[in-house]
């Protein structure tokens, strides 16, 4: 039941909660914001974990340490994008006239 409701939130033509017809652009962007933030944070967390494992397994190898640092930088960028997703989508909403 929960999966079905999540899928309905992503469908652009799904009826609005009040049954008034299609969702407004603001409602659609609001739903997409949550998804983007979650997926981006998940991917950033994966990079953080992989970087940590690489760093621990490096054993003093400078090349492995540099790869781990690259993973940490990617994780930081991912978290920044997750935090900035609402701002980016708000600008997109302003451009689209929602």
C-alpha positions in Angstrom: 0.0 0.0 0.0 2.8 2.4 0.9 4.6 1.7 -2.4 1.5 2.5 -4.4 1.1 5.9 -2.7 4.8 6.7 -3.4 4.3 5.9 -7.0 1.2 8.1 -7.2 3.2 11.1 -5.9 5.6 10.9 -8.8 2.9 10.6 -11.5 2.3 14.1 -12.9 -1.2 13.4 -14.0 -2.3 11.8 -10.7 -5.4 13.5 -9.2 -4.8 16.1 -6.6 -5.7 15.1 -3.0 -8.9 17.2 -3.1 -9.9 15.6 -6.4 -9.7 18.8 -8.3 -7.8 17.4 -11.2 -4.1 17.2 -12.0 -1.5 18.3 -9.5 -0.2 21.8 -9.6 3.5 22.3 -10.6 4.2 23.3 -7.0 2.9 20.0 -5.7 4.8 18.0 -8.2 8.0 19.9 -7.5 7.5 19.4 -3.8 7.2 15.7 -4.2 10.2 15.5 -6.5 12.3 17.5 -4.0 11.9 14.8 -1.3 12.8 12.1 -3.8 15.9 13.9 -5.1 17.1 14.7 -1.5 16.7 11.1 -0.4 18.4 9.5 -3.4 21.2 12.0 -3.4 21.8 11.5 0.3 21.8 7.7 -0.2 24.4 7.9 -3.0 26.5 10.3 -1.0 26.4 7.9 2.0 27.5 5.1 -0.3 30.5 7.2 -1.4 31.3 8.0 2.2 31.3 4.3 3.2 33.3 3.2 0.2 35.8 6.0 0.9 36.1 4.9 4.5 36.6 1.3 3.6 39.2 2.3 1.0 41.0 4.4 3.5 41.1 1.7 6.1 42.3 -0.9 3.5 44.9 1.4 2.0 47.7 0.1 4.2 49.8 3.3 3.5 49.5 3.0 -0.3 49.3 6.6 -1.5 47.3 5.8 -4.6 44.6 4.1 -2.4 44.6 7.0 0.0 44.0 9.4 -2.9 41.1 7.3 -4.2 39.6 7.4 -0.7 40.0 11.2 -0.6 38.3 11.4 -3.9 35.4 9.3 -2.5 35.2 11.7 0.5 35.0 14.7 -1.9 32.3 13.1 -3.9 30.3 12.4 -0.7 30.7 16.0 0.3 29.4 17.2 -3.1 26.5 14.7 -2.9 25.5 16.0 0.6 25.7 19.6 -0.6 23.5 18.8 -3.6 21.0 17.1 -1.3 20.9 20.2 0.9 20.6 22.5 -2.1 18.0 20.4 -3.9 15.0 22.4 -2.6 16.7 25.7 -3.6 17.5 24.4 -7.1 13.9 23.1 -7.5 12.5 26.4 -6.2 14.4 28.3 -8.9 13.1 25.8 -11.5 9.6 26.3 -10.2 10.1 30.1 -10.6 11.3 29.7 -14.1 8.3 27.4 -15.0 5.9 29.9 -13.5 4.5 27.7 -10.7 
